[in-house]
Amino acid sequence: MEKAQGTPDRSGTAIPREYLTFTLDKEEYGIDILKVQEIRGYDTVTHIANAPEFLKGVINLRGVIVPIIDMRIKFRLGTPHYDEFTVVIIINVLNRVIGMVVDGVSDVVALEPEQIRPAPELGSTLDTRYLTGLGTVNDQMIILMDIEKLMSSEEMQLMESAA
């Protein structure tokens, strides 16, 4: 039987957790690799009337209608630019398949518990509800997202009704 990542094995040693890292603007973000179904290039989407701005539309992925969310718009990181590096990360959260448009995918990194720090409390400056912490790899910070919490948030429920 396979152990959950980040839990101690029989020797008491914590197993590293793996994250898919991606870029938005100039920042590196990470999500639990176990939530990732596939990575694909950005393609044309079918737009939905009266959808929130961050919901680019939907695609038909092998018979499944998948809502596509532009994370740059969601996090208010300026005007998105779509080029050959723009990708869609197809994730499976809460029994739903959702696509996230990001600027590019970087790597898969394994983080030991001691490499992850709690997300700082920044008051009303930044919404940290969807962050699990900050990971450090070779002096580079990775913003770790709780993708399930983000996708099940009240604001994202708008996406459910639109799709």
Backbone bond lengths (Angstrom), bond angles and torsions (degrees), N, CA, C in turn:
res aa  C-N    CA-C-N  psi(-1)  N-CA   C-N-CA  omega(-1)  CA-C   N-CA-C  phi
1 M - - - 1.463 - - 1.524 109.36 -
2 E 1.306 117.38 137.30 1.459 122.55 -176.58 1.523 110.29 -82.72
3 K 1.325 115.97 140.19 1.465 121.21 179.08 1.517 110.14 -83.69
4 A 1.325 115.68 149.02 1.462 119.84 173.73 1.521 107.84 -70.00
5 Q 1.318 116.86 144.65 1.454 120.40 179.30 1.519 110.03 -68.28
6 G 1.323 115.11 145.22 1.449 120.09 177.28 1.509 113.15 83.71
7 T 1.339 117.97 -1.00 1.452 120.58 178.10 1.519 108.81 -102.54
8 P 1.335 116.76 150.39 1.459 118.62 -178.74 1.528 111.56 -68.21
9 D 1.341 115.79 146.85 1.455 118.96 171.96 1.525 107.66 -88.61
10 R 1.322 117.50 -170.89 1.476 120.28 -175.94 1.518 112.72 -62.34
11 S 1.312 117.63 -26.24 1.465 120.58 -179.81 1.525 111.75 -82.16
12 G 1.347 116.99 -4.70 1.462 120.77 -179.36 1.518 112.64 89.51
13 T 1.327 117.39 1.43 1.459 121.61 -179.87 1.522 109.56 -85.47
14 A 1.319 116.43 131.04 1.468 120.31 178.98 1.525 109.91 -73.88
15 I 1.314 115.81 138.48 1.456 122.35 177.73 1.529 107.73 -86.17
16 P 1.330 117.66 132.88 1.472 118.54 -179.98 1.529 111.57 -63.02
17 R 1.331 115.75 150.26 1.464 121.30 175.46 1.513 107.86 -98.28
18 E 1.325 116.01 143.84 1.457 120.11 -179.36 1.518 110.05 -104.57
19 Y 1.335 114.95 138.64 1.457 122.68 -178.76 1.519 109.74 -128.57
20 L 1.334 115.94 139.17 1.450 121.02 169.29 1.517 105.82 -84.72
21 T 1.321 117.76 124.34 1.459 120.32 -179.60 1.526 109.37 -102.38
22 F 1.330 113.94 144.11 1.464 120.66 -179.58 1.507 108.77 -146.24
23 T 1.336 115.46 163.53 1.458 120.28 -178.42 1.520 110.90 -108.79
24 L 1.316 113.48 143.64 1.461 123.82 169.59 1.511 104.68 -136.21
25 D 1.301 116.70 121.50 1.456 122.33 -173.93 1.528 106.73 58.30
26 K 1.305 119.27 -122.06 1.464 120.73 -179.40 1.523 112.10 -108.43
27 E 1.325 117.80 11.08 1.463 121.60 -176.27 1.523 111.90 -106.18
28 E 1.331 114.69 151.10 1.468 122.31 175.49 1.525 108.13 -99.28
29 Y 1.317 116.09 132.22 1.455 122.85 176.81 1.517 108.25 -120.73
30 G 1.324 116.23 159.33 1.454 120.24 177.31 1.513 110.70 -138.34
31 I 1.343 115.69 142.07 1.462 121.20 173.20 1.526 108.15 -129.22
32 D 1.314 115.39 153.78 1.456 122.20 179.89 1.526 109.59 -55.38
33 I 1.331 116.53 123.71 1.459 121.49 -176.71 1.532 111.61 -61.54
34 L 1.323 117.05 -26.10 1.468 120.10 -178.59 1.524 112.57 -69.01
35 K 1.339 118.08 -15.36 1.463 122.06 178.39 1.530 112.06 -88.64
36 V 1.333 116.92 -12.23 1.464 121.53 -175.23 1.524 110.31 -85.26
37 Q 1.314 116.10 127.69 1.461 121.86 178.42 1.528 110.48 -95.73
38 E 1.339 116.79 -45.41 1.463 120.79 178.03 1.523 109.70 -165.46
39 I 1.328 114.83 168.56 1.465 122.19 177.81 1.521 106.49 -125.89
40 R 1.329 116.45 131.33 1.467 120.58 -178.44 1.521 109.98 -139.57
41 G 1.300 116.48 160.63 1.454 121.41 176.66 1.522 110.54 -69.05
42 Y 1.322 115.59 155.40 1.461 119.99 178.31 1.520 108.64 -72.66
43 D 1.328 115.30 132.35 1.455 121.36 -177.77 1.522 108.25 -133.03
44 T 1.294 116.45 174.44 1.460 121.95 179.91 1.528 110.60 -62.31
45 V 1.333 115.70 139.81 1.457 121.34 177.90 1.519 109.37 -116.57
46 T 1.320 116.03 159.12 1.459 121.26 174.13 1.519 107.22 -91.23
47 H 1.312 116.68 118.02 1.465 121.16 -176.98 1.521 110.79 -74.47
48 I 1.324 115.57 150.31 1.467 122.41 179.36 1.523 107.82 -118.34
49 A 1.318 116.16 127.73 1.470 120.94 -179.62 1.522 110.63 -63.39
50 N 1.313 115.89 143.54 1.464 124.72 176.31 1.523 114.13 61.65
51 A 1.314 117.40 20.87 1.465 121.13 176.93 1.528 108.86 -81.09
52 P 1.335 117.56 154.66 1.468 119.21 174.24 1.532 109.89 -58.39
53 E 1.324 116.74 153.77 1.463 120.98 -175.50 1.530 112.65 -57.91
54 F 1.342 117.56 -37.30 1.457 120.12 -177.01 1.534 113.05 -70.91
55 L 1.338 117.55 -17.17 1.459 121.43 177.59 1.535 107.90 -86.12
56 K 1.342 115.93 100.62 1.461 120.70 -176.11 1.518 111.75 -67.29
57 G 1.329 117.34 -30.02 1.457 122.50 -178.13 1.511 109.66 150.34
58 V 1.339 115.85 -153.27 1.460 120.70 179.87 1.530 109.62 -133.13
59 I 1.327 115.10 157.65 1.453 121.18 172.79 1.527 107.90 -128.28
60 N 1.318 115.28 159.52 1.456 121.10 174.29 1.522 106.37 -100.72
61 L 1.325 115.61 110.18 1.465 121.73 -177.63 1.526 108.24 -109.23
62 R 1.310 115.84 96.69 1.473 121.62 -179.53 1.527 111.95 50.12
63 G 1.340 115.54 46.60 1.457 120.92 176.35 1.513 115.35 89.02
64 V 1.333 118.01 -3.71 1.467 122.04 178.35 1.524 108.12 -107.04
65 I 1.332 116.76 128.71 1.466 121.08 176.81 1.527 107.71 -81.49
66 V 1.317 116.02 119.21 1.464 122.48 -173.17 1.529 110.04 -116.77
67 P 1.353 117.55 118.67 1.464 119.48 173.91 1.531 109.95 -69.11
68 I 1.343 115.86 140.96 1.464 122.08 -178.48 1.532 108.52 -114.19
69 I 1.330 115.32 120.15 1.467 122.15 -177.45 1.520 108.94 -109.43
70 D 1.320 117.46 128.26 1.460 121.38 175.55 1.524 107.71 -87.57
71 M 1.333 116.36 109.54 1.463 121.45 -175.62 1.527 111.82 -68.43
72 R 1.326 118.25 -26.94 1.463 120.60 177.79 1.526 109.41 -65.58
73 I 1.327 117.01 -41.35 1.471 120.92 177.51 1.528 109.40 -70.46
74 K 1.328 117.15 -42.85 1.468 121.70 -178.48 1.522 110.69 -57.20
75 F 1.333 117.17 -42.40 1.461 121.44 -177.91 1.528 113.23 -94.03
76 R 1.335 117.06 10.17 1.468 122.78 177.86 1.535 111.79 53.18
77 L 1.324 115.59 54.90 1.462 121.51 -177.87 1.515 112.48 -105.77
78 G 1.304 116.67 29.77 1.453 119.80 177.43 1.512 111.88 93.72
79 T 1.319 114.62 -176.26 1.457 122.10 -177.54 1.523 110.18 -72.56
80 P 1.325 117.38 127.64 1.468 118.67 178.49 1.521 111.49 -72.09
81 H 1.313 115.27 146.57 1.464 122.67 175.37 1.512 106.84 -122.44
82 Y 1.312 117.56 126.28 1.453 121.81 -178.64 1.515 108.92 -103.32
83 D 1.332 116.13 120.55 1.456 120.94 179.19 1.530 108.95 -140.36
84 E 1.323 116.34 -165.81 1.468 119.77 -176.48 1.529 113.26 -68.34
85 F 1.341 117.66 -14.80 1.463 120.84 179.16 1.527 112.56 -92.60
86 T 1.332 117.09 -16.25 1.464 121.49 -179.46 1.523 108.64 -65.69
87 V 1.325 115.48 130.57 1.466 119.90 -178.99 1.520 110.36 -131.50
88 V 1.324 113.79 163.11 1.458 121.42 173.87 1.522 106.54 -115.31
89 I 1.327 115.32 122.44 1.459 120.49 174.96 1.526 106.03 -93.02
90 I 1.314 116.65 117.73 1.458 121.20 178.33 1.522 106.62 -89.04
91 I 1.328 115.33 119.09 1.460 120.50 -178.16 1.523 109.79 -116.43
92 N 1.306 115.18 158.75 1.448 121.82 177.08 1.521 106.57 -123.78
93 V 1.342 115.81 104.42 1.455 121.13 179.87 1.516 109.26 -130.70
94 L 1.315 114.55 138.23 1.460 121.15 176.48 1.532 111.18 52.15
95 N 1.335 115.71 41.25 1.468 122.96 179.41 1.528 113.39 61.44
96 R 1.331 116.67 25.91 1.465 121.95 176.03 1.518 108.46 -125.90
97 V 1.320 115.66 145.54 1.461 120.89 174.56 1.520 106.74 -101.72
98 I 1.334 116.03 126.69 1.464 122.59 -175.23 1.523 107.89 -136.08
99 G 1.322 117.03 144.75 1.452 121.28 176.28 1.519 110.62 -107.44
100 M 1.334 116.44 135.35 1.467 122.64 178.03 1.516 108.64 -114.59
101 V 1.334 117.18 121.06 1.456 121.05 175.96 1.528 107.76 -84.10
102 V 1.341 115.98 125.36 1.459 121.77 178.36 1.529 108.45 -130.84
103 D 1.325 116.51 164.38 1.460 120.68 -177.88 1.524 112.15 -68.01
104 G 1.321 117.35 -32.08 1.458 121.19 179.53 1.513 110.54 179.71
105 V 1.323 116.53 155.09 1.456 121.91 176.14 1.517 107.27 -98.33
106 S 1.341 116.28 137.40 1.453 120.34 -175.64 1.522 112.86 -99.64
107 D 1.349 116.32 -60.99 1.451 119.54 -168.95 1.522 109.29 -168.12
108 V 1.316 115.61 174.75 1.466 121.75 166.81 1.513 105.28 -111.16
109 V 1.333 116.68 124.71 1.456 120.48 -179.29 1.521 109.52 -120.36
110 A 1.326 115.19 143.91 1.463 121.83 174.64 1.519 107.13 -101.59
111 L 1.327 115.80 124.80 1.463 120.30 -179.12 1.518 110.23 -114.91
112 E 1.311 115.34 128.03 1.467 121.73 173.14 1.530 107.41 -76.60
113 P 1.323 117.93 152.94 1.473 119.99 -179.92 1.530 113.38 -52.40
114 E 1.332 118.07 -35.08 1.468 120.34 -178.96 1.533 112.75 -72.86
115 Q 1.333 117.71 -11.09 1.465 121.35 177.13 1.527 111.97 -89.25
116 I 1.332 117.90 -3.30 1.463 121.74 -177.20 1.518 109.64 -113.04
117 R 1.321 115.13 127.42 1.466 122.45 177.24 1.519 108.57 -110.46
118 P 1.341 117.46 149.78 1.472 119.03 177.61 1.526 111.03 -62.39
119 A 1.329 115.44 150.56 1.464 120.15 176.30 1.522 108.63 -65.15
120 P 1.323 118.53 135.24 1.461 120.77 -179.87 1.524 111.25 -69.75
121 E 1.314 116.10 148.98 1.466 120.82 173.74 1.521 106.83 -83.01
122 L 1.325 116.30 116.62 1.462 120.38 -176.52 1.524 112.23 -113.22
123 G 1.318 116.33 19.09 1.462 119.62 179.50 1.506 111.09 62.18
124 S 1.319 116.76 -139.48 1.461 120.83 -177.39 1.526 112.16 -87.10
125 T 1.339 117.33 -0.34 1.456 120.78 -178.86 1.520 111.91 -64.29
126 L 1.327 116.84 -41.10 1.451 121.67 -175.41 1.519 108.94 -144.52
127 D 1.311 116.82 137.63 1.454 121.98 178.02 1.516 108.88 -80.74
128 T 1.332 117.35 109.18 1.460 120.85 -177.66 1.530 112.27 -102.62
129 R 1.328 117.80 11.56 1.469 120.54 -178.84 1.519 112.48 -59.95
130 Y 1.315 117.59 -29.05 1.457 121.15 -174.29 1.522 112.79 -99.04
131 L 1.311 117.36 10.01 1.454 121.27 179.63 1.525 109.84 -103.56
132 T 1.333 116.05 135.84 1.464 119.51 175.97 1.513 110.50 -95.14
133 G 1.304 117.41 -19.21 1.450 119.83 179.14 1.513 110.99 160.77
134 L 1.318 114.00 -171.71 1.463 121.91 177.74 1.517 107.87 -121.70
135 G 1.320 115.95 123.30 1.460 120.58 178.19 1.504 110.21 -99.07
136 T 1.323 115.87 151.41 1.456 120.86 179.46 1.520 109.46 -123.26
137 V 1.332 116.05 124.72 1.462 122.22 175.37 1.520 107.11 -132.47
138 N 1.339 116.33 118.25 1.471 121.32 179.83 1.532 111.89 49.49
139 D 1.306 117.48 50.03 1.471 124.36 178.46 1.520 113.58 65.31
140 Q 1.311 118.53 13.29 1.463 122.10 176.58 1.524 109.01 -107.76
141 M 1.323 115.66 133.96 1.457 120.85 179.65 1.519 110.14 -88.17
142 I 1.335 115.99 137.94 1.456 122.75 175.73 1.520 106.74 -122.25
143 I 1.324 116.41 125.16 1.459 121.98 178.94 1.526 107.17 -83.14
144 L 1.325 116.53 113.44 1.460 121.22 -176.37 1.522 109.63 -91.40
145 M 1.337 115.19 124.07 1.465 121.00 -175.74 1.521 111.20 -103.08
146 D 1.328 115.56 141.97 1.463 121.61 169.63 1.521 105.51 -89.78
147 I 1.323 115.91 90.48 1.456 120.67 -171.68 1.522 111.61 -66.67
148 E 1.327 118.14 -31.27 1.467 120.23 177.09 1.517 111.02 -65.51
149 K 1.323 116.30 -43.45 1.468 120.11 -179.99 1.528 110.69 -64.89
150 L 1.324 116.71 -40.56 1.461 120.69 178.93 1.527 110.62 -64.26
151 M 1.318 117.57 -48.76 1.455 120.84 -175.64 1.526 113.51 -71.64
152 S 1.332 117.27 -19.52 1.465 119.24 178.65 1.526 111.84 -100.82
153 S 1.334 116.94 6.22 1.460 120.67 -179.07 1.528 110.96 -66.42
154 E 1.308 115.06 161.05 1.466 121.10 -178.42 1.524 111.09 -57.73
155 E 1.325 116.47 -42.34 1.469 120.68 -179.28 1.523 111.14 -62.92
156 M 1.332 116.87 -38.71 1.451 120.30 -179.13 1.526 111.88 -76.15
157 Q 1.315 117.80 -15.76 1.458 120.07 175.76 1.524 109.65 -62.24
158 L 1.319 116.59 -24.56 1.463 120.23 174.49 1.520 109.53 -58.82
159 M 1.311 114.56 -35.79 1.449 120.38 179.18 1.528 110.20 -63.02
160 E 1.316 117.79 -40.68 1.453 122.38 -179.81 1.531 110.62 -56.85
161 S 1.345 115.84 -47.40 1.458 118.62 -176.83 1.527 111.56 -73.09
162 A 1.337 117.66 -32.24 1.451 120.56 -179.57 1.520 111.05 -71.30
163 A 1.335 116.27 -38.20 1.465 119.69 -178.50 1.494 110.13 -82.38
